[in-house]
Amino acid sequence: METELSRRLGIEHAIFGFTPFPEVAAAITRAGGFGVLGAVRYTAPDDLARDLDRLHRHADGKPYGLDVVMPAKKVEGVTEADVEAMIPDEHRGFVQELLARHGVPELAEGEASGWRITGWMEEVARSQLDVAFDYPIRLLANALGSPPADVIARAHGHGVLVAALAGSARHARRHAEAGIDVVVAQGYEAGGHTGEIGSMVLVPEVVEAVAPLPVLAAGGIGSGEQVAAGLALGAQGVWLGSLWLTTEEADLHSEALTAKLLAAGSGDTVRSRALTGKPARQLRTAWTDAWDDPAGPGTLPMPLQGLLVADAVSRIQKYEVGELLGTPVGQIVGRMTSERTVRAVVDDLTRGFERAVTRINRIAGRSAT
């Protein structure tokens, strides 16, 4: 499953795996793919350095990358406290009422929120880069479009390719103009922040829009046959995120959440602003329903929503409150029906890819060689 991009990066399979877990990223890389560690949850540089150490030690000398969340435009002098002060009391009251209605216990006195995502902030994201470039990362991906020009230049100065996610051909063209090396065409089906165009339409549009830049297909891909479809549409690889959540190496810290993922069907997700303030596909729960109810106050824009709900999400996760418990995940969750090792997932993808190629060759009247 080699392409020009996979050969350039020195990987066996053109499978790029995004994950918040260093053990999963390392396992993807060891299995012949390209593990990409998500950095947004790291608030302290030392924590990111610890997990990059772990990833590097277990990658067996093979390449890996990092995914950050940086806005293209820099905002000077804005602190987390400044942003917190912008949150209306009405919204704080709505959160407390919702938690009380579902009987969610308080955190213990002095216990800090374990879900405090501030990686979108300029100062935090740049501190992550200061750590990242001390490691031999081969790819820097940005989930909020093109990173600032100086970050692209800095990455290129370290010999690191820069990738950016796009939900439309228009976004992809902007990435190309900004000097991005790889565009990830992420369809509507994907987990997390995603746009409104399905992968079958989006991927070939983006391929055409940014040629000859390489494109990775993302969204709704969880089998080798779907990998083959992405490559047939012109992509040079696939970008997979949700599929790794139920692997044995993933550390969700919640048997209840794992069970919900394994039981969910492809229709059990929703694009909601409930988690971050931007449309993000996630499991549909009483939490997302409450925020999407017109009778409520509505969600706040990013980053206000993420800070507003941080403590609430920590409480829901810690106490595993079933009706509210969720996570970002794509429509491919319907295929995630058992816990498997990362190696088993990659092997299944490559076997499915071979079956698809053999089938198409047979239809075309060609041999499979």
CORMOTA-V818697 format. One record per residue. N is the residue number from 1. RES is the residue in one small letter. SS is DSSP state (h for helix, s for strand, l for the rest). PHI is phi in whole degrees, -180 to 180 (none if undefined). Layout:
# CORMOTA-V818697
((N & RES & SS & PHI) (N & RES & SS & PHI))
This chain:
# CORMOTA-V818697
((1 & m & l & none) (2 & e & l & -103) (3 & t & l & -135) (4 & e & h & -58) (5 & l & h & -69) (6 & s & h & -65) (7 & r & h & -67) (8 & r & h & -63) (9 & l & h & -91) (10 & g & l & 74) (11 & i & l & -116) (12 & e & l & -76) (13 & h & l & -120) (14 & a & l & -81) (15 & i & s & -114) (16 & f & s & -106) (17 & g & s & -112) (18 & f & s & -88) (19 & t & s & -160) (20 & p & l & -84) (21 & f & l & -110) (22 & p & h & -61) (23 & e & h & -66) (24 & v & h & -70) (25 & a & h & -59) (26 & a & h & -65) (27 & a & h & -67) (28 & i & h & -62) (29 & t & h & -63) (30 & r & h & -63) (31 & a & l & -80) (32 & g & l & 104) (33 & g & l & -94) (34 & f & s & -134) (35 & g & s & -78) (36 & v & s & -126) (37 & l & s & -85) (38 & g & s & -78) (39 & a & l & -101) (40 & v & l & -61) (41 & r & l & -82) (42 & y & l & -88) (43 & t & l & -96) (44 & a & l & -115) (45 & p & h & -55) (46 & d & h & -64) (47 & d & h & -67) (48 & l & h & -66) (49 & a & h & -61) (50 & r & h & -59) (51 & d & h & -78) (52 & l & h & -68) (53 & d & h & -58) (54 & r & h & -63) (55 & l & h & -61) (56 & h & h & -63) (57 & r & h & -64) (58 & h & h & -101) (59 & a & l & -88) (60 & d & l & 56) (61 & g & l & 76) (62 & k & l & -93) (63 & p & l & -76) (64 & y & s & -153) (65 & g & s & -141) (66 & l & s & -135) (67 & d & s & -116) (68 & v & s & -118) (69 & v & l & -127) (70 & m & l & -131) (71 & p & l & -72) (72 & a & l & -67) (73 & k & l & -100) (74 & k & l & -83) (75 & v & l & -114) (76 & e & l & -84) (77 & g & l & 72) (78 & v & l & -99) (79 & t & l & -101) (80 & e & h & -62) (81 & a & h & -63) (82 & d & h & -61) (83 & v & h & -68) (84 & e & h & -56) (85 & a & l & -67) (86 & m & l & -84) (87 & i & l & -78) (88 & p & l & -67) (89 & d & h & -61) (90 & e & h & -57) (91 & h & h & -73) (92 & r & h & -63) (93 & g & h & -64) (94 & f & h & -63) (95 & v & h & -62) (96 & q & h & -64) (97 & e & h & -65) (98 & l & h & -65) (99 & l & h & -67) (100 & a & h & -65) (101 & r & h & -60) (102 & h & l & -100) (103 & g & l & 66) (104 & v & l & -82) (105 & p & l & -66) (106 & e & l & -73) (107 & l & l & -70) (108 & a & l & -62) (109 & e & l & -58) (110 & g & l & 85) (111 & e & l & -80) (112 & a & l & -85) (113 & s & l & -61) (114 & g & l & -89) (115 & w & l & -123) (116 & r & l & -128) (117 & i & l & -84) (118 & t & l & -123) (119 & g & l & -65) (120 & w & l & -76) (121 & m & l & -76) (122 & e & h & -52) (123 & e & h & -66) (124 & v & h & -71) (125 & a & h & -61) (126 & r & h & -69) (127 & s & h & -67) (128 & q & h & -65) (129 & l & h & -66) (130 & d & h & -58) (131 & v & h & -75) (132 & a & h & -59) (133 & f & l & -76) (134 & d & l & -84) (135 & y & l & -115) (136 & p & l & -81) (137 & i & l & -65) (138 & r & l & -107) (139 & l & s & -145) (140 & l & s & -117) (141 & a & s & -107) (142 & n & s & -123) (143 & a & l & -85) (144 & l & l & -112) (145 & g & l & 88) (146 & s & l & -72) (147 & p & l & -73) (148 & p & l & -56) (149 & a & h & -58) (150 & d & h & -68) (151 & v & h & -71) (152 & i & h & -60) (153 & a & h & -64) (154 & r & h & -64) (155 & a & h & -62) (156 & h & h & -61) (157 & g & h & -64) (158 & h & l & -95) (159 & g & l & 74) (160 & v & l & -102) (161 & l & s & -73) (162 & v & s & -116) (163 & a & s & -119) (164 & a & s & -143) (165 & l & s & -84) (166 & a & s & -137) (167 & g & l & -108) (168 & s & l & -156) (169 & a & h & -64) (170 & r & h & -62) (171 & h & h & -62) (172 & a & h & -61) (173 & r & h & -62) (174 & r & h & -63) (175 & h & h & -62) (176 & a & h & -61) (177 & e & h & -65) (178 & a & h & -81) (179 & g & l & 98) (180 & i & l & -68) (181 & d & l & -95) (182 & v & s & -138) (183 & v & s & -110) (184 & v & s & -98) (185 & a & s & -86) (186 & q & s & -103) (187 & g & l & -79) (188 & y & l & -54) (189 & e & l & -74) (190 & a & l & -69) (191 & g & l & -82) (192 & g & s & 75) (193 & h & s & -62) (194 & t & l & -155) (195 & g & l & -91) (196 & e & l & -119) (197 & i & l & -110) (198 & g & l & -68) (199 & s & h & -60) (200 & m & h & -61) (201 & v & h & -87) (202 & l & h & -68) (203 & v & h & -58) (204 & p & h & -65) (205 & e & h & -63) (206 & v & h & -70) (207 & v & h & -55) (208 & e & h & -68) (209 & a & h & -69) (210 & v & h & -114) (211 & a & l & -51) (212 & p & l & -97) (213 & l & l & -62) (214 & p & s & -72) (215 & v & s & -123) (216 & l & s & -107) (217 & a & s & -90) (218 & a & s & -139) (219 & g & l & 105) (220 & g & l & 76) (221 & i & l & -113) (222 & g & l & -149) (223 & s & l & -137) (224 & g & h & -64) (225 & e & h & -64) (226 & q & h & -72) (227 & v & h & -60) (228 & a & h & -60) (229 & a & h & -63) (230 & g & h & -61) (231 & l & h & -69) (232 & a & h & -65) (233 & l & l & -81) (234 & g & l & 112) (235 & a & l & -71) (236 & q & l & -104) (237 & g & s & 168) (238 & v & s & -125) (239 & w & s & -116) (240 & l & s & -117) (241 & g & l & -125) (242 & s & h & -59) (243 & l & h & -56) (244 & w & h & -86) (245 & l & l & -66) (246 & t & l & -106) (247 & t & s & -79) (248 & e & l & -65) (249 & e & l & -80) (250 & a & l & -70) (251 & d & l & -122) (252 & l & l & -77) (253 & h & l & 59) (254 & s & l & -156) (255 & e & h & -66) (256 & a & h & -66) (257 & l & h & -69) (258 & t & h & -58) (259 & a & h & -63) (260 & k & h & -65) (261 & l & h & -65) (262 & l & h & -67) (263 & a & h & -91) (264 & a & l & -73) (265 & g & l & -101) (266 & s & l & -66) (267 & g & l & -95) (268 & d & l & -98) (269 & t & s & -117) (270 & v & s & -150) (271 & r & s & -84) (272 & s & s & -140) (273 & r & l & -92) (274 & a & l & -62) (275 & l & l & -92) (276 & t & l & -127) (277 & g & l & 99) (278 & k & l & -110) (279 & p & l & -59) (280 & a & s & -136) (281 & r & s & -76) (282 & q & s & -155) (283 & l & s & -59) (284 & r & l & -79) (285 & t & l & -140) (286 & a & h & -63) (287 & w & h & -67) (288 & t & h & -67) (289 & d & h & -61) (290 & a & h & -65) (291 & w & h & -74) (292 & d & h & -89) (293 & d & l & -71) (294 & p & l & -58) (295 & a & l & -76) (296 & g & l & -86) (297 & p & l & -78) (298 & g & l & 82) (299 & t & l & -81) (300 & l & l & -94) (301 & p & l & -70) (302 & m & l & -67) (303 & p & l & -99) (304 & l & h & -60) (305 & q & h & -61) (306 & g & h & -61) (307 & l & h & -70) (308 & l & h & -59) (309 & v & h & -97) (310 & a & h & -57) (311 & d & h & -65) (312 & a & h & -63) (313 & v & h & -62) (314 & s & h & -61) (315 & r & h & -66) (316 & i & h & -61) (317 & q & h & -71) (318 & k & h & -62) (319 & y & l & -94) (320 & e & l & 48) (321 & v & l & -78) (322 & g & l & -52) (323 & e & l & -66) (324 & l & l & -102) (325 & l & l & -72) (326 & g & l & -153) (327 & t & l & -166) (328 & p & s & -60) (329 & v & l & -165) (330 & g & l & -90) (331 & q & h & -66) (332 & i & h & -68) (333 & v & h & -55) (334 & g & h & -64) (335 & r & h & -92) (336 & m & l & -90) (337 & t & l & -108) (338 & s & l & -154) (339 & e & l & -81) (340 & r & s & -135) (341 & t & l & -73) (342 & v & h & -58) (343 & r & h & -59) (344 & a & h & -63) (345 & v & h & -64) (346 & v & h & -64) (347 & d & h & -61) (348 & d & h & -65) (349 & l & h & -63) (350 & t & h & -70) (351 & r & h & -66) (352 & g & h & -64) (353 & f & h & -61) (354 & e & h & -62) (355 & r & h & -62) (356 & a & h & -64) (357 & v & h & -64) (358 & t & h & -61) (359 & r & h & -63) (360 & i & h & -68) (361 & n & h & -60) (362 & r & h & -65) (363 & i & h & -63) (364 & a & l & -81) (365 & g & l & 76) (366 & r & l & -111) (367 & s & l & -76) (368 & a & l & -85) (369 & t & l & -79))
